[in-house]
Amino acid sequence: MTIAAFRGRRQVAVAAAICSGLVVLLVLLAQQGPRTSASSYLDRVVSWHRPARPVSYRPQASAPPPVPDPFASLDANVPPVPAWNAPARDAYWHSYGLTRPPPLLVASDGNWPALLQTVVSYLTAGWPAEQLVVIDNSGVARANAQGRLTLSNPRFLNYGQLRRLGVSVIPAPVLMSFAQMQNFLLHLAHVNSWPYFFRSRPDVVALSPEDASPRPGDAAYRSLYSRCLAHVNQTLAASHRWADGFMADGGHLVLVNRDAYDDVGGWDAFIPFQMSECDMASRLRMRKWSRADAATPVGTVTRVSSVLADLRALYRDASVEPQVQRPSSKPKRSTKDSHAYFTKLKRLVNSMATRGDSWKSKPGPQQGGVGEPFYYPFHGMLEAVDVLAEASREVFRRKWGHQGCDLIRDTTLKLEDQWLVAHN
C-alpha cells in the first residue's frame, strides 16, 4: 500500500469518527433532564420552529331568529288555483300552434321561502305545474333530496313540498355560477328537445293582469301563462331572427331561443356573475340576433326582497290577510271580493319590490345550519360572491377592452374582436 493511499483511508476514518461523535452529541442534547434548555434550543434551530399566532376573530353576529314557514298548511292541503287562471287540460298549448309546450325553468341557490313564493305565484298565475322545473343549485350534493337540512339553513330546499305542488326538481351536479347555470339550462334544453324555454329569477312574484281589461270572468280574459303562449306563437310566426324576449317589465321572465344562444358560443363561464348578461346580449346583437319582447306585458313579474306571511294569499284565500312576514298588529279583515283582494295583493307586492341590490346586501332570515351537511357560513357566501362579482367585471373589461355594458352603442366591436382589443 502506498503512503498516499494510507493517508486517504486514515482521513476517511477520522471524518467518520467525527460524524459519529456529532450524532451522539445531538442525541444527548435532546434528552430530558439537566439538558432540557439545550434540547429546546436545538429543536428551534433544527426545525425553524416559530410560535403560532393567536386567531383574531371577526365580531360574531347574534343567533338568527327562527325562520317562519310561509306555507305551513301545504303538507296537509294544496289549495286550488283561482278558477279564472287555472290552465286548461289536454294539451292546451296545441291551441296556440305549438308542437310542444315551452317549460319554465327556475334555478335557485338558496333562500327557500323566496323560491317557494316564486313557484306558487307562477302556479296561481296559471302556469301548469308539469311545465315548471326547479333547478336545485344549492351545492349540497344530495343533502336536500335526502331531507338532511333544516329550514334555517340558507341552502335548504324542500323537495317534498315542490313535488306536492306538482313541480319537477332537477339537482345541479355541483354549485354553479350564474353563467354556468345558464349553460346548464341550455344543456337541459338539448337533452329534453326544448327549442325554446322560459327562465325566471327565483325571487319574484308573478301576477296575471287581473286588474286590466278584459277582467276575470270575461270570455276574452287570458292568464299570464296564456299570454306567454300567445307571445311564443306570434314570435314564431314572425319568422325573424330572434334570440330572446322579455315577457314583463324588468326582464325577470325571459323567453329563450336555444339555438341563438348556441350560435354565439353560449354563456362565457369566465364572466361568472356581473356583466355576464351584458356580454351575452352584446354578442347576440353582434351576430344580428334580435330581441322579441312582448308588446304588452303578460302580467307583472316583480323582484321582491321579502316574503308573504302566508302564501295562501296568492290562492286568494279570503281567510288570509295579505301581509309580509313581519305581521301587522292590526286585526285581519277578510276580503271576499276577488277584485278587491287582488288590488290589495298587488299593492303589497309592489311594496315588497327590491330596491337596488337590497336582497343581497341585507342578511336574510336563513343564517343557520351549523353542523349540518355541507354547512357554509351565510356571510361567507355573500362575501365570496362579492369577490367573484368584481373579478367578473374585470374579465369583461379585459375581454372587450371596455367597461360599459352596451358594446353595440358605445363601440364598433365585432364578435371576433373578443380578447384582441387594447384597453380604452
C-alpha positions as CSV (number, residue, x, y, z in Angstrom):
1,M,0.0,0.0,0.0
2,T,1.4,3.4,-0.9
3,I,1.8,6.2,1.6
4,A,-0.8,8.3,-0.3
5,A,-3.5,5.6,-0.1
6,F,-2.8,5.0,3.5
7,R,-3.3,8.7,4.3
8,G,-6.6,8.8,2.3
9,R,-8.1,5.9,4.3
10,R,-7.0,7.5,7.6
11,Q,-8.7,10.7,6.7
12,V,-12.0,8.9,5.9
13,A,-11.8,7.1,9.2
14,V,-11.3,10.4,11.1
15,A,-14.2,12.0,9.3
16,A,-16.5,9.1,10.2
17,A,-15.5,9.3,13.8
18,I,-16.2,13.0,13.9
19,C,-19.7,12.4,12.4
20,S,-20.5,9.7,14.9
21,G,-19.5,11.9,17.7
22,L,-21.8,14.7,16.5
23,V,-24.7,12.3,16.3
24,V,-24.1,11.1,19.9
25,L,-23.9,14.8,21.0
26,L,-27.2,15.7,19.3
27,V,-28.9,12.7,21.0
28,L,-27.5,13.7,24.4
29,L,-28.6,17.3,24.0
30,A,-32.1,16.2,23.0
31,Q,-32.5,14.1,26.2
32,Q,-34.7,15.3,29.1
33,G,-33.1,16.3,32.4
34,P,-30.4,18.8,33.0
35,R,-30.0,19.4,29.3
36,T,-33.7,20.5,28.7
37,S,-32.8,24.0,27.8
38,A,-30.2,22.9,25.3
39,S,-32.7,20.4,23.8
40,S,-35.3,23.1,23.4
41,Y,-32.8,25.4,21.7
42,L,-31.7,22.6,19.4
43,D,-35.3,21.9,18.4
44,R,-35.9,25.5,17.5
45,V,-32.7,25.7,15.4
46,V,-33.2,22.4,13.6
47,S,-37.0,22.7,12.8
48,W,-37.1,26.5,12.5
49,H,-39.9,26.5,14.9
50,R,-42.0,29.7,15.4
51,P,-44.8,30.1,17.9
52,A,-48.3,30.1,16.3
53,R,-50.1,33.4,16.3
54,P,-53.4,33.6,18.2
55,V,-56.5,33.7,16.0
56,S,-58.2,37.0,15.7
57,Y,-61.9,36.5,15.1
58,R,-64.4,38.9,13.5
59,P,-67.3,40.2,15.6
60,Q,-69.9,37.4,15.9
61,A,-73.5,38.0,15.0
62,S,-76.2,37.1,17.4
63,A,-78.1,33.9,16.8
64,P,-80.6,34.3,14.0
65,P,-84.3,34.1,14.8
66,P,-86.3,31.1,13.8
67,V,-87.4,31.1,10.1
68,P,-91.2,31.1,9.7
69,D,-92.7,28.7,7.3
70,P,-94.7,30.7,4.7
71,F,-96.8,27.8,3.7
72,A,-97.2,25.6,6.8
73,S,-100.5,24.2,5.6
74,L,-99.1,22.8,2.3
75,D,-98.3,19.4,3.7
76,A,-101.9,18.9,4.6
77,N,-103.6,20.6,1.7
78,V,-102.8,22.0,-1.8
79,P,-105.3,24.8,-2.5
80,P,-106.9,25.1,-5.9
81,V,-105.6,27.7,-8.4
82,P,-108.0,30.6,-8.8
83,A,-110.6,29.3,-11.3
84,W,-110.0,32.2,-13.8
85,N,-106.3,31.4,-14.0
86,A,-106.5,27.6,-13.9
87,P,-104.8,26.1,-17.0
88,A,-107.0,24.0,-19.3
89,R,-106.2,20.3,-19.5
90,D,-105.5,18.2,-22.6
91,A,-102.5,19.8,-24.3
92,Y,-103.9,23.3,-24.0
93,W,-100.8,24.7,-25.8
94,H,-101.8,23.0,-29.0
95,S,-104.4,25.7,-29.5
96,Y,-101.5,28.2,-29.9
97,G,-100.0,26.2,-32.7
98,L,-97.1,24.8,-30.6
99,T,-95.7,21.3,-31.2
100,R,-94.6,21.1,-27.6
101,P,-95.0,23.4,-24.6
102,P,-92.1,25.6,-23.6
103,P,-91.2,24.9,-19.9
104,L,-90.5,27.5,-17.2
105,L,-87.0,26.9,-15.6
106,V,-86.3,28.4,-12.2
107,A,-82.7,28.0,-10.8
108,S,-82.2,28.6,-7.1
109,D,-79.0,28.6,-5.0
110,G,-80.9,29.1,-1.7
111,N,-83.5,31.2,0.1
112,W,-86.2,28.6,0.2
113,P,-89.1,31.0,1.3
114,A,-88.4,33.3,-1.7
115,L,-88.2,30.3,-4.1
116,L,-91.4,28.8,-2.8
117,Q,-93.2,32.1,-3.1
118,T,-91.9,32.4,-6.7
119,V,-93.2,28.9,-7.6
120,V,-96.6,29.4,-6.0
121,S,-97.0,32.8,-7.7
122,Y,-96.5,31.3,-11.2
123,L,-98.8,28.4,-10.4
124,T,-101.6,30.7,-9.3
125,A,-100.9,32.9,-12.4
126,G,-101.9,29.9,-14.5
127,W,-98.6,28.1,-15.2
128,P,-99.2,24.3,-15.3
129,A,-97.2,22.6,-12.6
130,E,-96.0,19.9,-15.0
131,Q,-94.4,22.7,-17.1
132,L,-92.5,24.2,-14.2
133,V,-89.0,22.9,-13.4
134,V,-86.9,24.0,-10.4
135,I,-83.1,23.5,-10.6
136,D,-81.5,23.0,-7.2
137,N,-78.2,24.9,-7.3
138,S,-77.7,24.7,-3.6
139,G,-74.3,22.9,-3.9
140,V,-75.0,20.4,-1.1
141,A,-74.9,17.2,-3.2
142,R,-78.0,15.1,-2.3
143,A,-78.5,16.5,1.2
144,N,-81.7,18.4,0.1
145,A,-83.1,15.4,-1.8
146,Q,-82.5,13.3,1.3
147,G,-84.1,15.9,3.6
148,R,-80.9,16.3,5.7
149,L,-81.0,20.2,6.0
150,T,-83.3,22.4,8.1
151,L,-85.3,25.5,7.2
152,S,-82.8,27.7,9.0
153,N,-80.0,26.6,6.5
154,P,-79.6,29.2,3.7
155,R,-79.2,26.3,1.2
156,F,-82.3,24.4,2.2
157,L,-84.8,23.3,-0.4
158,N,-87.9,21.2,0.3
159,Y,-88.2,18.6,-2.4
160,G,-91.3,17.2,-0.8
161,Q,-93.3,20.4,-1.0
162,L,-92.2,21.1,-4.5
163,R,-93.3,17.7,-5.7
164,R,-96.5,18.1,-3.7
165,L,-97.2,21.1,-5.8
166,G,-96.6,19.0,-8.9
167,V,-93.3,20.7,-9.8
168,S,-90.3,18.9,-11.1
169,V,-86.9,19.3,-9.4
170,I,-83.5,18.8,-11.1
171,P,-80.4,18.8,-8.9
172,A,-77.4,20.6,-10.4
173,P,-74.4,18.3,-10.2
174,V,-72.3,21.0,-8.4
175,L,-72.7,24.6,-7.2
176,M,-72.7,26.8,-10.4
177,S,-72.1,30.4,-11.0
178,F,-74.8,32.4,-12.9
179,A,-73.1,31.9,-16.3
180,Q,-72.5,28.2,-15.7
181,M,-76.2,27.7,-14.7
182,Q,-77.4,29.4,-17.9
183,N,-75.2,27.0,-19.9
184,F,-76.7,24.2,-17.8
185,L,-80.2,25.3,-18.8
186,L,-79.1,25.2,-22.5
187,H,-77.8,21.7,-21.8
188,L,-81.2,20.7,-20.4
189,A,-82.9,22.2,-23.4
190,H,-80.9,19.9,-25.7
191,V,-81.4,16.8,-23.6
192,N,-85.1,17.4,-23.4
193,S,-85.5,18.7,-27.0
194,W,-86.8,22.1,-25.9
195,P,-86.1,24.5,-28.9
196,Y,-87.2,27.4,-26.6
197,F,-88.0,27.8,-22.9
198,F,-88.8,30.4,-20.3
199,R,-86.4,31.2,-17.4
200,S,-87.2,33.2,-14.3
201,R,-85.4,34.6,-11.3
202,P,-86.1,32.7,-8.1
203,D,-87.1,35.8,-6.1
204,V,-90.1,37.2,-7.9
205,V,-93.9,37.4,-7.5
206,A,-95.8,36.8,-10.8
207,L,-99.3,38.0,-11.2
208,S,-101.8,37.7,-14.1
209,P,-103.2,41.1,-15.3
210,E,-106.5,40.7,-13.3
211,D,-106.9,44.4,-13.0
212,A,-106.7,45.1,-16.7
213,S,-109.4,44.7,-19.3
214,P,-110.8,42.2,-20.0
215,R,-111.3,41.2,-16.4
216,P,-111.6,37.7,-14.9
217,G,-115.0,36.3,-15.8
218,D,-114.9,37.8,-19.3
219,A,-114.6,35.3,-22.2
220,A,-111.6,37.2,-23.6
221,Y,-109.7,37.1,-20.3
222,R,-106.2,35.5,-20.5
223,S,-103.9,34.5,-17.7
224,L,-100.2,35.2,-17.6
225,Y,-99.5,31.7,-18.9
226,S,-101.9,32.0,-21.7
227,R,-100.4,35.4,-22.7
228,C,-96.9,33.8,-22.7
229,L,-98.1,31.0,-25.1
230,A,-99.7,33.6,-27.4
231,H,-96.4,35.5,-27.5
232,V,-94.5,32.4,-28.4
233,N,-97.0,31.8,-31.2
234,Q,-96.7,35.3,-32.5
235,T,-92.9,35.3,-32.3
236,L,-92.5,32.0,-34.2
237,A,-95.0,33.2,-36.9
238,A,-93.0,36.4,-37.4
239,S,-90.1,34.3,-38.7
240,H,-87.4,36.8,-37.8
241,R,-84.0,36.1,-36.3
242,W,-84.9,36.3,-32.6
243,A,-82.8,35.3,-29.6
244,D,-84.9,36.0,-26.5
245,G,-87.7,38.3,-25.2
246,F,-88.8,39.9,-22.0
247,M,-92.3,39.0,-21.0
248,A,-92.8,41.8,-18.5
249,D,-91.0,44.9,-17.2
250,G,-87.7,44.3,-15.5
251,G,-86.7,41.3,-17.6
252,H,-87.3,38.8,-14.7
253,L,-89.2,36.4,-17.0
254,V,-87.4,35.7,-20.3
255,L,-88.3,33.6,-23.4
256,V,-85.0,32.0,-24.7
257,N,-84.3,30.6,-28.2
258,R,-81.8,27.8,-27.5
259,D,-80.2,27.9,-31.0
260,A,-79.5,31.6,-30.9
261,Y,-77.5,31.2,-27.6
262,D,-75.7,28.3,-29.1
263,D,-74.8,30.3,-32.2
264,V,-72.7,32.8,-30.1
265,G,-71.0,30.0,-28.1
266,G,-73.2,30.0,-25.1
267,W,-72.6,32.0,-21.9
268,D,-69.0,33.0,-21.1
269,A,-68.2,30.9,-18.0
270,F,-65.2,33.1,-17.3
271,I,-67.6,36.0,-16.6
272,P,-69.5,34.2,-13.8
273,F,-71.7,36.9,-12.4
274,Q,-71.8,40.7,-13.0
275,M,-71.6,41.7,-16.7
276,S,-72.4,38.2,-17.9
277,E,-75.8,39.3,-19.3
278,C,-74.2,42.4,-20.9
279,D,-71.7,40.1,-22.6
280,M,-74.3,37.7,-23.9
281,A,-76.7,40.5,-25.1
282,S,-73.8,42.2,-26.9
283,R,-72.6,39.0,-28.6
284,L,-76.2,38.2,-29.7
285,R,-76.6,41.6,-31.3
286,M,-73.2,41.4,-33.0
287,R,-74.5,38.2,-34.7
288,K,-77.7,40.0,-35.7
289,W,-80.0,38.2,-33.3
290,S,-82.8,40.5,-32.1
291,R,-85.0,40.8,-29.0
292,A,-88.6,39.7,-29.2
293,D,-90.1,41.4,-26.2
294,A,-93.8,41.1,-25.5
295,A,-95.6,44.2,-27.0
296,T,-97.8,44.3,-23.9
297,P,-96.6,42.8,-20.6
298,V,-98.1,39.4,-20.0
299,G,-98.7,40.4,-16.4
300,T,-96.4,41.7,-13.6
301,V,-93.3,39.9,-12.5
302,T,-91.8,41.8,-9.6
303,R,-88.5,41.1,-8.0
304,V,-89.1,41.2,-4.2
305,S,-87.0,41.4,-1.1
306,S,-89.5,39.9,1.4
307,V,-91.9,37.0,1.6
308,L,-95.7,36.9,2.3
309,A,-96.5,35.7,5.8
310,D,-98.9,33.1,4.3
311,L,-98.7,32.1,0.7
312,R,-102.3,31.1,0.7
313,A,-102.9,34.7,-0.1
314,L,-101.7,34.0,-3.7
315,Y,-104.5,31.5,-3.9
316,R,-106.9,34.3,-2.9
317,D,-107.9,32.6,0.3
318,A,-110.3,35.0,1.8
319,S,-109.4,34.0,5.3
320,V,-105.8,35.1,4.8
321,E,-104.9,38.8,5.0
322,P,-102.1,39.6,2.5
323,Q,-99.1,40.8,4.6
324,V,-95.4,40.2,4.7
325,Q,-93.6,38.0,7.3
326,R,-93.5,41.0,9.7
327,P,-97.1,40.6,10.8
328,S,-99.0,43.7,11.5
329,S,-100.6,44.3,14.8
330,K,-103.9,45.3,13.1
331,P,-106.6,42.7,13.1
332,K,-107.2,40.7,9.9
333,R,-110.0,41.8,7.7
334,S,-111.4,39.2,5.4
335,T,-111.9,40.4,1.8
336,K,-114.3,38.2,-0.2
337,D,-114.5,40.3,-3.3
338,S,-111.8,38.8,-5.7
339,H,-111.0,42.1,-7.4
340,A,-110.6,44.0,-4.2
341,Y,-108.4,41.2,-2.8
342,F,-106.2,41.2,-6.0
343,T,-105.8,45.0,-5.7
344,K,-104.7,44.7,-2.1
345,L,-102.3,41.8,-3.0
346,K,-100.8,43.7,-5.9
347,R,-100.3,46.8,-3.9
348,L,-98.5,44.8,-1.2
349,V,-96.3,43.1,-3.8
350,N,-95.3,46.5,-5.2
351,S,-94.2,47.5,-1.7
352,M,-92.1,44.3,-1.5
353,A,-90.1,45.2,-4.6
354,T,-86.4,45.1,-4.4
355,R,-84.6,48.4,-4.4
356,G,-81.1,48.1,-5.9
357,D,-79.3,45.1,-4.5
358,S,-81.0,45.1,-1.2
359,W,-81.8,41.4,-1.4
360,K,-78.1,40.5,-1.4
361,S,-77.0,43.3,0.9
362,K,-79.4,42.6,3.7
363,P,-78.9,39.3,5.6
364,G,-81.9,37.1,5.1
365,P,-83.6,35.0,7.8
366,Q,-81.9,31.8,6.8
367,Q,-78.5,32.1,8.5
368,G,-78.4,28.8,10.5
369,G,-77.5,25.2,9.6
370,V,-74.3,24.9,11.8
371,G,-73.3,21.3,12.0
372,E,-75.5,20.2,9.0
373,P,-74.0,18.5,5.9
374,F,-72.1,20.9,3.6
375,Y,-72.5,23.8,6.0
376,Y,-71.1,27.1,4.8
377,P,-71.5,30.4,6.7
378,F,-74.1,32.7,5.2
379,H,-71.9,35.8,5.5
380,G,-69.1,33.9,3.9
381,M,-71.2,33.1,0.8
382,L,-72.2,36.8,0.4
383,E,-68.6,37.9,0.7
384,A,-67.3,35.3,-1.7
385,V,-69.9,36.2,-4.3
386,D,-68.9,39.9,-4.0
387,V,-65.2,39.0,-4.7
388,L,-66.2,36.9,-7.7
389,A,-68.5,39.6,-9.0
390,E,-65.6,42.1,-9.1
391,A,-63.5,39.5,-10.8
392,S,-66.3,39.0,-13.3
393,R,-66.3,42.7,-14.1
394,E,-62.6,42.7,-14.6
395,V,-62.7,39.7,-17.0
396,F,-65.3,41.6,-19.1
397,R,-63.1,44.7,-19.2
398,R,-60.1,42.7,-20.4
399,K,-62.1,40.7,-22.9
400,W,-63.6,43.7,-24.7
401,G,-61.1,46.5,-23.7
402,H,-64.2,48.4,-22.5
403,Q,-66.1,48.6,-19.2
404,G,-69.5,49.8,-20.3
405,C,-72.4,47.3,-20.7
406,D,-73.7,48.3,-24.1
407,L,-70.9,47.4,-26.5
408,I,-73.1,47.9,-29.6
409,R,-74.0,51.5,-28.7
410,D,-70.6,52.5,-27.3
411,T,-68.2,50.8,-29.7
412,T,-67.8,49.3,-33.2
413,L,-66.6,45.9,-31.8
414,K,-67.4,42.6,-33.6
415,L,-67.7,39.2,-32.1
416,E,-64.3,38.2,-33.5
417,D,-62.7,41.1,-31.5
418,Q,-63.0,39.4,-28.1
419,W,-59.7,39.3,-26.2
420,L,-58.0,41.2,-29.1
421,V,-58.7,44.8,-28.1
422,A,-56.3,47.1,-26.2
423,H,-57.9,48.7,-23.2
424,N,-59.5,52.1,-23.9
